[in-house]
Amino acid sequence: MLTPGSTGVVVGVNRTAAGLAAVRLGAREAVARGCALRIVHAFTWPETAPPRPWPGTAPPGPGQNPESQDYGTARHAAARMVEHAVTVARRATPAPRVQGLVVDGPPARVLLQQSRTAQLLILGEDDLATVPHLTVGSVLLQTVSRARCPVAVARGVRPPTGPLLAGVDGSAASLAALRHAAAEARWRQLAVEVVHVVELPGPAAQARARSMLDAAIAAVPGLPTHRVLLPTGDPATELVRASRHARMVIVGPRGADGSPLLGVVAHELLRRCVSPTLFVHGSTAGERTPAGTVPSAGASAT
């Protein structure tokens, strides 16, 4: 349900094809929640790179040099891109309420401002699997780690199927993710898989993990039908493997490792997860960092 003052679901788009997957997921989420959809493009001038044509829009004509565009031309191209994204959203679902906006400002700052009133913020993956790591200046990294609302990263082009998968490691962040998964599962009428990866094999480690999961599940009253999974191995690798059959993976942006920006496992899930990945924000780090700020580069998880 849309809370007072909320802008509903917000999708951030740029000139990458991954933005279309985010738009389609955003349209489905807005319809499921019964709320409005806002599609936002952050416009800066001068742009740092020549504009790329948005899928479905015309590229520069013969003799036109994209690098020589003036402000008005570039602004018009941005508006056309957003208009196309609105059309894609309306084709993806039964006529959601859609608003398209071009907002002046650096992308990270614009998206973090949008997150202050959004119910959910959705971004495209932008071929994350092809990069070894995300720099501290990455718009996606800053937004996922510092937004004021849950952030979903869309994957692929087809609507996902399967249960919701909640990753739990005993941290406050993962408990917030489990609570969020429970709420999502109740109104979607879906099952939940509660997963904790045991890094060291053996009965003692399994027993400790089971005890931790039992305590976490007990702390979430009303958790719908669920299944507990305790795979053994590297946490990121096992969660990525489990994501292949999940409708959505739900985790905290930082976990028991105490990372100030994005946890080691969350960083890998951001890059490699197969299904849409939802990063749930809560009281996970004692104090919130003001939106739009990030720690120094040395604090970034690698």
Secondary structure by P-SEA (a helix, b strand, c coil): ccccccccbbbbbcccaaaaaaaaaaaaaaaaacbbbbbbbbbbccccccccccccccccccccccccccaaaaaaaaaaaaaaaaaaaaaaccccbbbbbbccccaaaaaaaaaccccbbbbbccccccccccccccaaaaaaaccccbbbbbccccccbbbbbbbbcccaaaaaaaaaaaaaaaaabbbbbbbbbbccccaaaaaaaaaaaaaaaaaccccccbbbbbbbccaaaaaaaaaccccbbbbccccccccccccaaaaaaacccccbbbbbbccccccccccccccccccccc
